[in-house]
C-alpha cells in the first residue's frame, strides 16, 4: 500500500485527486496539505511514502519543501505536480531531491505510473518534461542572455535585496522568517549561477530583471 500525501493550495484540485486516487486499492491518500509548512508537520507524526507536491504554495513553497523533506525524510519520495513548465523549475526540483516532475495536464494513467515509479525508488521524467528540460539546458548553454524563471516570492525578495535591505529587513517587510529569506536568497544565487548577493544584483540588472 502506497501512503500518499497531496500538497496543493487549490482545494478543488485536491478533492479531485483524492477521489481519483482512492479508486486504486494499492494507493491510500492518508493526508492533504495546503502549504509546505503543513507538509512538514504531517511528516513529523506520520510515515508517508510519496508526496504529490505543487510548487506555488503559500508560507513555504514546493522548492523549499522538497529540499527539506528529502534531507530530513529520505525514505519519502517527492513527485512534483505543477503547472510550471519552465526548465529552471524542473532543474531546481530535481536538484532539491525530487524523484519526478509532472505537469497538471497529465493523464490518469501517467499519474499512477509516476507514483508507482517513484515509490519503487526510481526517477520519473516523462517525454514532455524531458523535452522542456533539454530545451532549457540547450538554450542556457548557447545563450548568455538566458533569464531564469523566478517565483513571485523570489522576485519580491530580489527587489528588496536590490534596495539594499538586510535579511532582517526583508523578513519584516514580507512577514516571513529569516530562514525563509536566506533559503530564497540561496536559490536565487543558484539560479543566476553567481557566488554572492553582489553578483546576484549585478546579473539581475544585466538581464533587465531589476533596474
Secondary structure, 3 states (H helix, E strand, C coil): CEEEEEECCCHHHHHHHHHHHCCCCCEEEEEEECEHHHHHHHHHHCCCCEEEECCCCECCCHHHHHHHHHHHCCCCEEEEEECCCCHHHHHHHHHCCCCEEEECCCCHHHHHHHHHHHHCCCCEECHHHHHHHHHHHHHHHHCCCCCCCCCHHHHHHHHHHHCCCCHHHHHHHHCCCHHHHHHHHHHHHHHHCCCCHHHHHHHHHHCCCCC
